[in-house]
Amino acid sequence: MARIELVTGDLTLERVDAIVNAANSSLLGGGGVDGAIHRAGGPEILAACRRLRETTLPDGLPTGEAVATTAGRLAARWVVHTVGPVWPGAGAEAVRRRALLVGAYRNSLAVAAGLGAASVALPAVSAGIYGWPADDAAEVAIGTAVAATEAPELVRFVLFSTRMHGEFVAAAERLGAEVVVA
């Protein structure tokens, strides 16, 4: 089982083997975490994403899936790009999309492990501009990391605010998950 850490900070400054990018399906950059990773990592990441679009992913990366590229100028070796779902509001569609959010985390951890990464840093996927409620996003993230059969030895959630950090701590407590809080 992976060691799970919760920290507040800047994902682009993490010194880990792989950093997970909350990307959009185009893989060609955007706002939020995606924009920050592309800016900090430099043009090598965008070039690698363009190659993916020209070859294996001509229609973009499907929601819930994950794919890796170089990390460019980041301290990490790889960036694992995943597309989380947009919050649809309460109801049956939320249940279906929650499964896609689980997939985004599970597939990101599996891709990182498959690369040989011993450590991975992840954001709160879908909890920003995509509008996923912070408490549920945190519960999905922690629960998926705890249940992952394929994951690096260290899974570090790097949260962008003290409020989001608090949501992840509360989710870990609700789930009875053993995490290291920093």
N, C-alpha and C positions, 0 to 999 in steps of 0.2 A: 504494500500500500504506500502511496506517495505521501510525503510530508507536505502539508498544506499550510502556506503562510498568507497572512493578510497584512498589507501595508498600504499607506497613503503615499502617493508620489507620482512621478512622471514616468510612464511606461517606457518612453524612448531612452531613458537613462539607465535602464536595467542592464546589469551584467549577468546575463543568463545565456544558455545555448540558443533558445528560441523565444521570440516574442510573438504573441498572437495579435493580429490586426483585426479589429472590427470593421471589415471592409464592406463596400457595396458590391453588388454582383458584377459591375463592370470591371472591377479590379484596377481601375485607372485613377485612383485617388479620389478624395472627397474632403469632407469636413471632419471635425472631431478627431477621434483617435486615428482614423485612416489618414487624414491630412497631416497630422503630426508625425506619423511614422514615415510617410513619403517625404516630408520636408527634412526630417532628421536623417533619414537613411540615404537620401540623395537619389540621383537619376537611375542608379543601378536597379533599384526596386521597381520603378516604373517600367524600365526596359524589360525586366524579367516578366512582369505582368503582361506587357504587350505581347511578348513571345507566347505566353500561355493563351492569350486571346487569339493569336494567329494560328495556333496549332490545336491543342487539346481542349480548349474552352472557348470556341468561337461565339457561343451564346452567353458567355459569362459564367460565373460561379453560382451554382444553385444555392438557395437558402438552406442552411444547415450543414453544408459541405465545407471542406477545408482543403487547402493546397499550399505548398511551401515555395518560397523563393529565397534568393540571397537576402541578406540584411543590409547590404550596401555599407554605409558608414556607421551603422549602429554597432554597439559593442557585442551584440548577439551574432551568431553565425547565420541564423535563418529567421525569416518572418513567415509565420503560418497565418495565411489569410482565411477568414471565415466570414460568412454572411449570416447575421442573425435576422430573425423575423421582426417585422414592424408590429407593435401592439395593436390588435384589432378592437380592443374593448372587451368587456366581459361577454361570455357566452360560449357556444360550441366552437366557434372559430378560434377562440383563445386557447382552448384545449388542444386543437390541432397544431396551432403555431407554437405552443409551449413545447411540443414534441420536437419541433424544428430547432428551438433554442437548446434543448438537451443535445440534439445532434450536433449543433455548432460546437459546443464544448467537448463532447465526446470525440468527435472527429478531429478537432484541433489537438487534443491530447494524444490521440492515436497517431496522427501525422508526426507530431513532435517526437514521440517515442520511436516511431519508425525511422526517423532520421538519425537516431542514436543520441538525441538530446538527453542530458541528465537533468536539465533544469529548464523550466518554461515560465514566462510571465504573461499573465492574461489580464485584459480589462473586464469591465462589467458589460459584456456584449448585449446589445439592444437596449441598454438602460439609459442611453443618452437621447439623441435626436429621434431614435426609433420608438421612444415613449414607453418602453416596458416598465411596469411598476417596480421600483427599486427593491422592495421586500421580496417579491417573487423572483426577480432576476437574480438576486443574491442566493435565494434558496435553490434555484435551478443550478447555479454555478457550483455551489458547495456540494450539493447532493450528487451532481454528475461527477465531480472530481473524486469524491469519496467512493463512488461505485465503479469508477473507471477500471477496466481490466488492462488497459494499455495507457500508460502515462509515464512521463519522466519521474525520476526520484523526487524532485522538488517541483511543486506546483505553487507558484506565487501569484496571488491576485493583487494587482496594483491598482488601487482605487483612486479616482481623481479628486475626491473630496472627503472631508471627515464625516460628512453625512452618509456617503456611500459606504465608507469604511464601517461605520456603525451598523448599517443595514447588513453587511456581510458578517459582522460579529454576532448580531442578533440571529441571523439565519443559521449560523453554525451552532449556536446555543439551542435553537428550536429543534435542530436535527440531531443534536447530541454528537456533533462531529468534533473530532480532535484537531484543532488548528493552533498554529503559533500566531499570536497577535503582536504586531510590531507597530 
